[in-house]
């Protein structure tokens, strides 16, 4: 017998919403993760966005706002990619997120038209690496299943210190999780081709498991009905397939169906009430609907919906949000690159829109939790009560918290007063079930958030220092956003880029006017592109610089946008002078050739203040200082025992720092001695390193590797180098060296490696905690380098603090790094201090060599027509409620009587005032009708 009601829904028809009903202004991006890219509650829809490297979520509403339009806002959730998200089945505003930053966070969201919370209500730190999946329990409040890369965790959010259970580690990447509808079992699919079913309360090992999947590529699992499981994936011929399994016997599937060949992952969405299965392929423009049966054929196609745009993700809107009077049985939200498209599935019926058709709307699962996480863990099996979808039987909306008395508002609110002012949900949190007998009771004197289930926030009476210690360090750049600029600014169709430059080379170099890119052509050729001429390059050959020897490193003169120094593998440095207007024909003769090194050169760096000075390092273990005016070397620095990984001039131009493969960091004063002035232990790893001066020249930042080949950032005090690093912070595991760009105006360092997709951002401070991690940026494909432009290239009206150029296999793309601010009409003078005019020399090279020192002049970046935000007119103060202690304070009967009388008098007003009718004018007697 068929377990599903199929006949009533076989004519279900998909209807794509009109374009004016699409949710626009979406930038979904493309990310590699196992979780959902979009999820919906009855009220809100959250989705991945490419902003802030994927650490930011987009947020909109299921229904349009009061103006008939959809508002799209963003919330910065994590410092790395948000890998999965899930709305609570018991609270339309509670969202759980997990991330590659190894944390799970719970957010109480507001209406998209309101300001969103800046901090989560709860943060869980499993400490088991990148997290891939997060799912709320279907029957119990405050219970989560969290998927690490190889192991599921069961977590009671009221017990934040450790999970309830750490289930058996899988053999490979965990690809999907699914709770059974009654909440008793948890199923998983894995890249090791295994299906597993767990009873987490009974044992950490699976109660059923089998290596049954045909392919290890992109499998998804979900519970269909009773003991049946559905999986989507690929067969051995790489065709998409759907399989039906009996969870009590996973050795072989009950039935299977092939759905053709395509490379995109197949996303399944199942509606238990109707037995309808929606399948959407990543990158496809088709959404298929099937009826599911327990007998063959177990899939019967209902509809084939062709959309206009490729799919990035899909989500199903909860049943309680459907338009039942229009016979809508499902609504799907299709996430695309630039918009969200609603697709409504309706059953054709007579009198649609006039009658409620009970036969197609069985009672559905309600929104009140059956028990608490503790009750479930102790063996409870209560089920969520079903509710009717009949419009006349819908529960009445709860009274607005704003209409409660201040005392009641304080006690009933799960959020802060600021959240209430913004319009955030203040309903009792599902993480603490009031009806649960296991839920501990609390008195008003013990906490101000009785029903929130979270650790209460510090009270206003606590000192600022105490609050800071609870919240941890903060940074005004915490939510920095990296954004690739419009394609009109890109240089495309670059051919033959050299992707194998030495590790000491940045890959390419830029200045305000042009970009130099090495080509994989014999003779060490370098292409020069004008920034003022973006667009697609012609397929024909372009004029180049012919360096004669393979390029090891190169650098633009900071004081001459036409001069390029190129270090070759032939131990020579060639200095090229470009003509005005850029390269029009191939250059074969350099302006100057510097010879002195006896072996291949690692890197070259111009002096930051003095014109005509260049420093170079070589395999001959020397560092040489060159005077370009005379064409001679003026200093030879010694002391290195192995390869020099990196060099950096101090901000004042007096000192030179190096980091070496011999495990040492050194500081030289070239004008005083050829030997190092200071020396200290460097990174333990020998794969590569970079060094840069930070904190006004007081510290050195070294990016390198530890003994386990993990990328690590080290911070040294320049005055006590021999004592070793002050602190260090691990970054991740990757073979390429992190190349740092440091902005002295903000203290922000931006790091990435050649071949990476992620750009790491930190604010560095000269005191504990030293490193403050900010939001990262993810590029859609591996980049070959990232180089930065002068601060004057930043758009201060958009609060840009850095602009870089990203080199890919065939393009150069500008990337702007912006700080989110509300009052952009004002100049953000707290972000933009006066910046150095480092593109103008402070003194000549000969003057520096003779002992003189210089200093760059500073300029303001403030446009003449902008007012500093510090001088912005003050807004009228918003009236706030008095603290709850005022209302809860004990008062005498006499005080209460006096307050009551005062309130009554104020309500009635002054009794001596004339009544309104006293001022009415009458009519003459003869005007009355007889």
N, C-alpha and C positions, 0 to 999 in steps of 0.2 A: 504493500500500500504506500502511496506517495505521502511523504511526511510534510510536504509543503503545499500550500494552497496556490496552485498555479493558474487555474483556468480564469480566475477573476482578473488576472493582471497580464494576460497574454497580449492584450492590445494596448498596453501602456505606451504612451507616446511622449518622446522627448521634445521639449520646446526651448530653444535657445532664446534667452532674453534679448530684447532690442538693445542696440549699442548704447543708447542713452541710459540704460539700466545697468551697464557694466561698471565695475569699480576700477577707475583709471588711476593714473599716476603711481603705478606699481613698477618696481624694478626688482624682479624676482631673482635674477642671477642664476648661476648653475653651480651647485656644490656637491661634493662627494661625501655623502653620509647615508646612513641606513634608515633614518627616521622620516617623519612626515615633513613636507615643505609647506603644508597649509592645514589648519584645523579650524573648526567652527563650533561655537556654542549656539544656544537659541538667540543670543544677543550679539556676539562678537565673532570676528574672523581674524585669525593671526596667521602670518605667512613669513617665510624667509625673504630677506632682501639682501642685495649685494652691498648695501651700505655698511661701513665699519667692518669690512672683512667678513661679513656674515654674522657678526655678533649682535646685530640689531634686527629686531622684528618689525614688520609692518603690521598695522592694526586698523581695522575698519569695522563697520557694523553690518549685521545681516540685513537689516532694513535701512532705507535711506533716512537721513536726518530730517529735521523740521523744515529745512529748505528744499526738500526733495532730492538732495544730492548726497552722495557718499563722501564722507570725510576720511582721508587716509592720513594716519599719523604714524610715528615711529617711536619705539622704546628701545633703549640700549640695554640689552639683557646680559651679555657676557663679553669677556675680553677676547674670545675666539668664536669660531663658527658655532651657531646654534644647530645642533645635530637632530634634535627632535623636540616636539612639544605636544601637550595634551591638555584639553580643558576638563575640569572636574565635571563628572556627570551630575553633581549635586549643587553646583554653584556656577552660574553662567559667566561670572567674572573672574574665576580663579584659574590661572594658567600655570602649568608646570613646564619648565624648559630644562634641557640638559645640553651640554656643550663639550667641545674639544678642550675647553679650559678646565675640565675635570670636576665641574660642579653641577648640582641640580638646584634650581631656584624656583620658588613659587611667587607668583605675582598676582596682586589683586588689582585688576585693570579697571579703568574708568571708561566712560563714553568717549569715543574717538574725538569728539569736539572739545573734550576737557583735557587739561594737562595730566599726563600720565605720571605715576609714581617713579621716582628716581632710584629707589632701592626696593629690593624684594622683601616679602614678608618673612621668607625663610630661605636659608642657603644650606645645602647638604654637601659635604665634601667627602666622598667615599675614599679618596686617596688611592684609586686603582687605575689611574690613567684616564685617557679619553673616554667619554661616555657617549653612547650611540642611541639609546632608546629610553623612553620614559612613558609609563602608562598608569593611569589611575585605576584603582580596583573598582569593579562594577557594582559592588554592594556595600562596601565599607568605607567610612570616611577616614581621611588622613592616611591612606595606605597606597604605596606606590610600588610598581615593579620598575627597576632601573637596570638597563643593560649596559655593562662595560663592553669592551671589545670582545671578551670571551666568556663572561659570566653574568647571569642575572642576579640581582639583589632584590630582596623584599624589605621595604623600608616603612616603618611607622614614623610619621613626621613629628609626633609628639616625643619621640625618643631620638634626638638628633645625633647622639654620640656614635651610634653604630647601627647597622641594619639588623633586622630580625633574623634574616637568613642570607647566607651567601651560597647560592646553588652551585652545583658541580661545574667546574670550568670546562668549556667547550674546546674542541680541537682546533678551531679556527675562528674567523670573524663571526660574531653573532649578528645575524641579518634581520631577524624579526621576532617579536614576542606577541602573544595574545592571551588574554584572560578568558576562561570559559564564562558564559553568561551568568552562571550561579556563583562565580568567584571561587570555586573550589580548586581548580587546576590552572596551570600556566603552561602554554605550549611555546616551543621555540623552533626556529629553523636556523641552520648554520652553514657557513661556507664549506664545512667538512662533509656536506651532503647528509647530515644527520637530522632527523626529526626527534624531538624530545618532548615528553609530557611530564611535568613536575607536580607533585602535591607538596608545596613548600612547608606545610605544617607537620607533615609526617616524616619527610626525609629530604636531604639536600641533593640526593641522587635522583635521576628520573625514574618514575614508575613504569614508563614505557619509552623505548628508544629503538631506532633502527636507521641504518644507513640506506635510505630509500630514495633520495633525490637523484635525478639523472645528471644534473650539472651543479657546479658550485657557484654559478653566476646568479646573483640577484633574486634569491627566493623570498617569498612572503607567505606568512601563515596567518589564518584566522579561524575562529570557531564558527561553524555554520549553524548547526542545530543539534541539541542534545549532545551526543558523543561524536558527531561528525566534524572533521577538520577540512578546510580548504587550503590548498597551497597553489601559488603561481610561481613560475620559474621557466626553465629551459630544459629541453630534452637533450639527448646526446648529439642530435643533429643541429643543435642551436635554434630549434624552433620553440616558440612560446608554447607553454602548456599549462593547463589547470588540472589539478588532481583532487579527488575526494578520498578522505581517509577515515577509517574507524579508529578513534583514539585508543581503543583497547587492543588494537593489533596494527602496528605501524610497519610491519615487514613488507606489506604490499598494499597498493591503493585499491579502494573499492571501484573506482572508475577514473578515466582520464579523458581529456580532450585537447587536441592540438589546434592552435590558433594562428598558425603561419609563422613566417620568419621575419624577425625584426630584432634590432639590437637593444632597444630601450626596455627598461624594467617595466613589468606589468603590475599596476597598482590595483588591488581588489578592495571593493567596498560592498559589504553585505548588509541587507536589511532583513532582520529576522521576522518582522511582522508580515512581510509580503513574500519572502523567499526569493527576492530579486538580487542579483549580483551585478554590480557595475565594474567594468574593467577598462582602465585607461593606461595606455603605454606612454612612458616618458619620451617626449619628443614627437609623439604621434598627434594627428589631428582627428582621431576617431575615438569615440567612447561607445563601447558595446554594453548592452543590457541583456542579461540571461535570466531565465527561470531555473532554479536549482531543484533537482529531484533526487531522491535516494535510489531511483531505479534508472537503468539505461534507456535512452541517453540522459545522463544526469544534468546536461546543459541544453536548454532550448532557447534559441535566440529570440528576443523580444523586439529589440530595436538596434539600429546601427546609426549612431548620431555623428555626422560629419561637421566638425567645427572649423573655424577659419584660421585658428592659430595653434601652434604646437603646445603641448601640455608640459608644464613644469611640476605639476602636482595637482591632486584632487582631494576634496573633502566633502563629506555628507553633512548637511544641516540636520540637527536633531528633529525628531518627529514633532515635538511640541511647537516648532516654529513654522510648520507647513500651513498652507492655505487649504484647509480641508473642505471648505465650501466649493472650491474649484476642482475637487477630486485629485488634488496633488498628493501623491503617495511617496515621492522622494524629491529632494532637491540637491543637486550637485553643484559645487563651486569649482570651476576649472581655473587653476593658476597658470598664467602665461608670463612671458617676459615683461609685458607692460600693463597687463590688466587682469582682473578676475571676472570670469564669465559665468553667470548663473544659468544652470540648465534645469528646467522643471520637468518632472515626469508625472504625467496625468493620465488617469483612467477615463476614457470617454464614457460619459453617462448622460442620460436624459435628465433634464432639470438640474444640470450642473450649475452651481452658483446659487441654487435656491433651496436645495435639500442636503442634509447630512446623510451620507450613505454608510450606514453602520457596517454593512457586510465587507467593506474594503478597509475599515478602520477598527481592527480589534483593539482592546485596551493595550496600551503600551507602557513601558517601564517608566515609573515616576522619577521624581527628583529629590526624594527624601531618603537619606541613607538608612539601610536596615540595621546597621550596628556600627560600633566603633572599630578601629583597627585592633585594639586590645581584645575585644570580644571575639573578633574573627580569629585572632591568633590563638585564643584559648579553645577554639573548636566550634564557635558559633556558625550556623548555616542559615541564618535568617535571609529572606529575600526581599528585595525592594518591591513595595506595593505598586501594582499597576494603576494607571489612571486612564480615564476616558478622554478621547480627543474631541468629543462633542462640544461645540462652542458654549452651550448652555451649562456644561458641567465643568468648565475650566475653573480652577481656583481663583478667587478674587485677588487682585494685586495687593501686596502688603502695603501697609501705611507707610508713607514717606518718613524716613527718620527725621527729616527736617521739621516735622509737625509734632515730634515728641517733646516732652519737657527736657530741659538740659540734663537732669539726672538720668532719665531713661535713655536718652541719647548716649550718654557716657557709658552706660552699662550694656547697651545693646550693640554698640558699634564694634565691628571687628577691625576697623581701620582708624587712622588718626583723624583729628579734627581738620587737618589740612586736606586729607583725602575726601572728607565729606564736603568741604567747601568746593573741591574740584568736581564733585559729582560722582565720586567713586562709590562702588557698592559698599554698603555698611551693614549688610546682612550678616547674621552669625555664620562664622566660617565652618565649612563642612569638616574641617580637621578636628573639630570637637563637637560631638553629637549630643545635643542637650537631652535627647530622649534616652540616651544610653545609660544603663545602670552602672557601667564601668567607668563612666566619665567622672573624674573627681570634682567635687564642688569647691568653690572658692568664695571667699567673702569679699565685699567691696574694699576692705582695707588691705587685701593682699595683692590685688592687681586691678588695673584699670581696663583691661581687655578681657573680660570674663569668658567670652565665647569665642575668642579668636583661635585658641589652641596654640598660639605662638608665644615665644618669650616676650614679655611686655617691654615696650620701649622705655628708655630712661625717662624719668619724670622731669618736668621743667626745672625743678629745684636742684637737680644735679648740676655739678660744675661743668664748665666747658671742657676741662681736661678729662673728666670722667667720661663724658659723651664721646670725646675724640678717641679715648682708649677703647671704647666699645665698638665704634664704627670703623676704626682703623684709618690709615692715611687716605687723604683725598687729594685729587688733582683737578684743576680747572680744565685739563686736557684729557680727562679720563674717557670722555665719549667722543674723542676726535674721530672724524670720518674721512676715509680716503675714497675719492671718487674719480674714475676715469672721465676725462673731459670729452666734449662732443667730438664726433668723428671728423668734423670739419677742421679740427686742429691736429689731426694725426698725419704722419708721413707714412705712406703705405707702399707696398710692392717693392720693398728693399730686397735685393737679391744677393746671395752669396755672402751673408754675414759670417764672420769668423767666430764660431761658437766655442773654440778651444783655446782662448787666450789664457796665459798663466794665471795661477791663483792669486798672485800679487796685483794683478791688473783688475780694474773695475769693470772691464768689458767694453766700455765706451766712455766718452767724456763730452761735457756740454759747457757752453757759456751762454751769455744772454742772446747772442746772435746766431750761433750755429752749433751743430752736433758733428762730432768725429766718430766714425764707426769703422773698425778694422774689417777687411774683407778676406775671405778664404781664397785668395788668388796669389799665385806665386809673385814674389817681389815685394811682399809686405805692403800691399796697397791699402790706402785709407780713403773712405768716401767722406765727403763733407756735405752736409745738408743745411740749408738756410732755414731757420725757424720761421722766418717771415714768408716762406713759400711751402705751406703744408699741402697735402693732397697725394694723389697717386703718382708715383714716379713712372716715367716711360719705361718700356721694356728694353729700349736700346741702352748701350753702354754709357756710363756717366764719367765725367772727368774725375780723376783721383790724384792722391799724392802717392808717388811711387817711392817707397822708402828704401828699396834695394834689399833690405834684410827683413826677416820676419819680425813683426811687432811684438815686443815684450810688455811695454807699458807706454803711455803717452799722457800728456797733460797740457791744457791750455794755460797760457800766461794770464794770470788774473788781471793784469793791468794793460793787456793788449789783446783784444778779441781776434786779432788776425795772426797771432803767433802760437805755434804748436810745437812742443818738444816731444820727440819720439825716441824711445829707447829700443834699440834693436838687439837681436840675438848675436850680432857680430861685435858686441861690446862697444858700440858707438852710439852717441846721442846726436840725432839730427834735429836741428831747429829750422822749422819751415815758416815762411812768411807768406800769408795768403794775400792776394790782391784785394783792393776795395770792392765791395759788392759780392765777394765770395769767389769760389773756384769756378772759372769759366773754361779752363783747359787743364790738362794733366800737368802736374808739377813733377819735375825730375831732379831739379837742383835745389838742395837746401840752402838756407841763408848761412848756416853755420854747422860745422861738425865738431863735436867734442870727443876727444880721444884721451884715454888714460887708464880706464878699466882694462884688465887683462882677460876677463871672462864675461859671459853673458850677464846682462843687467836685469835686475829684478824690477825696480820701480824708480820713478822720478817724481819730484815734488818741487814746485816753485815756493820761494819765500813769501810769507803772507803780507809783509809790510815793505820790504826793500825791493826795488825794481832790479831786474837783471841778475837775480841769484837763483840757482837751481841746485838741488841736492839729489844724489842718485845712490843706489845700493846695487851690489853685484855679487856674483858667485865667487869673486876673488876675496870676499869677506871684508871688503872695505866700503865705507860710505864717503863719497867725495862731494865737495862743495865747489860749484862752478860759477865763475863770473862771465856772464854772456857778453859783456862789453869787450872784454879782452879775449874771450874764447879759451881761457885757461882755468885749470883747477887751482883753487886757492887753499883748500884744506883737504886732508885725507884722515878720516876718523877710523880708529882701529879698536880692537877689543872683542869683536864678534868671533865666536868659535864655530858657527854654522850659518845656515841660510838666514838672511834677514827677511822676516815675513812682512813687516810694515814699518813706516816712519811717519812722524807727525811733528810739525812745528808748534811751539807754544803760542798762545794768542798774542803775546807781546813780541814774538819773533826772536827771543833771546836764546831759547833752548830747543833742542831736538830730541825727541823720544823715539826709541826703536824697540821692537819686540822680535825676538830671535828664536830660531829652532833649537838653540842650545838651552832653552828653558829660562832665559833671562829677559828682564825688561830693563832698559838702560836710558839714562838721560845724559845728553852731552851739552856742554857750553862750547860750541865750535871756536869761538874767538879766544877762549882761554886755554883749551887743551884738546888734543886729539884723542885722549883717553876719556872714558865715561866719567862724569862727575858723580853719578849715583847709579846703583845697580841693585836689583832685587829679583826674587823668584817670579817667573812668569807662568803661563798655563802649562799643565802637565802634559797635555796632548801635543803631538808634533805634526798635525795635519795642516796647520795654517793658523794665522792670527792677524788681527788688525789692532791699531792703537790710535786713540784720539784724545786730545785734551778737553776736559770738561770742568764745570763749576768755576769758571773764571780763571782757569789755569792752575787751580789748586789740586786737581785730581787728574788721574789718567784712567780712561776706560779702555779695557782690552777685551776684545771678543776672540775667543779661541775654543779649545776643546779640553775636556778633562781626560783622565786616564781611561775612561770607558767610551771615548769618542763622542760624548754628548756635548753639544754646543753650550758654552757657558759665557756669561759676562762677568768680568772681574773689575773691581774699582780699587784703585791705588791712590794713596796720598803722595803727591809729588815730593813732599818734604821728608817722608819716611818710607822711601821705596824699599829699603832693605828689610823692612818688617813684613813685607808681603801684602797681599790684598786685604783691604779693609773688610770687604764683603764680596760675595759672588751670588749670582742667581742662575740656575739652569734654564735653558731655553727649550731645546728639543734635540732630537737626533736627526742629523742630516749631514751629508758629506761635504757640502760647500761651506766656506768660511763666511760668517756674517760680516757684511760691509757696513760700517756705521756712518750715518750723517748726523752731525750734532748741530743744533740750532742754539747758539749761546744766548739769544734773546729770551727764549722760553725755557731752556734747560731740557728740551725734548730731544731724544735720540731716536732716529728711525733706522732700522736695520733689516737687511735682507741678504740672501745669498744668491749667487748665480744659479739658475735652474729652479729656484723656489717659486711657490705661488703665494706664500704668506709674507707680509711685511709686518715686523714686530715694532711696537712703539712703547717707549718708556719715558717717564719724566725722571730726571736724575737730580737728587738733592744731596747736599754735602753732610747730611746727618741721617740718623736712622729714620726711615727704613732704606734710604739711599735709592733704591729702585722702586718706582711706582708704576705698575703696569697699566697701560692704556689700551683702548680698543685697537685691534689689529686690522689690517687691510688684506684682502685676498684678491689676487688677480685671477681672471678666468682660466688662464693657461700659464705654464711656467715662463717666467721672464728671464732674460739674459743679463739684465743689469738695471739699476735704478740710480740716476744721477740727478742732482738738485740744482736749481737756479737761484740767483740772488734774491734776497728778501723783497726787493722792489718789484718782483714779478708776481707777488701775491696780491690777490684781490681782497683788500681789507674790508670792502663793503660786504663780502660774503664770509668774513672772518677766516680767511685762508692764512695759515701760518707757515706753510711750505708748499712749494710746487716742484714736482720732480718729473723727469722724463723716463718712461719705462721702455726698455728695448725688448722686443719679442723676436721671433724668428724672421718676421718680414715687416714689422712696423715699429714706429716710435710714437708712443702715446703719452700725452701729458696727464699727470695725476695730481689733483689738488687735495690737500689735507686741511680740513676745515674743523673749526670748533663750533658746535651747535650753540647758538645764542638766540634769545627772544628779541631783543631790541637791536636789530641789525641796522636800524636807521642811525644809530649812534656809533661813533668810533670807539672800539673796545680798547681803551687805553690801559686796562689791566692786562691785556694780552700782548699789546704791541708797545714795547719800550722803544726808545730811540735805537736805531740800528747802525752798525758801522758801515762806512762807505769803503768796503774792502776792495772795491774794484779800482780804487785810486791809490797809488803808492804813497806811503808816509815819508819815505826817504829813498835815496839812491843806494844801490848796492855798495858802491865804494864808501859812502858815508857809514853804512852799517859795519863794513869790514874794519873801518878805522876806529870803531868803538861807539858811534852814535846810536841812539835808539829813537824810535818814532812811535806815533800813535795815530790810529785812524780817527778822523772826525766822525761825528754821529749826525744822523738826520732823522727827522720824524716822518713816519709813514702816514700821518693824518692828512686826508684831503682837506682842502680849504673850506669845503661846504659841509663838513661833518662836525658835529659837536661831540666832545668826549663823553662817554657814558658816565664818567664820574661827575660831570657837570649837568647831567640830564635832570630835568625838573622832577621833584619828588612826587610820587603818586599819593593820592589821598589815602590815609590809613584805612584798612578794612576792619570793621568792627569784629571782634572775636568774642567768643563765649568766655566767661570766667572759668577758671579751673574748677574741676568737680569738687575740690575740697571746700570751696565757698558754699556750694549747694548742700554738701553733706555735713556741713558744720552744724553742731547742735545749737538750737536757738531756744530762748525762754518763751513761755506762752505770751508774755507781754510783747516781746519783739514780733512774734508771729501776728498778734492782733493788730499791732501798729502797721505792719507791712500790708495786711489785708485791707485796713481802712484807707491807707494811702493809695492802694491800687484801685479801690472803688471810687474814690474821689477823682482820680485821674481819668477813670473811664467815663464818669458821668459829666465831668467838666464843671465849670462854674455855674451854679444855679441862678446867679443874678444876671446872667447874660440873657438878652431877649430871645424869645422863641422865634424860629424861622417864619411862622405864620403871622407874627406881629408886623412884619414888613411887607406883607402881601397888599396889593392895591385892589379895592373892590370896584363895582360899577354903579353908575347912577340908578336910582329907582326906576326911571322910565325906560331903562334898557332891558329890564326883565320881560320875558314873554308872559303874556297872560295865560 
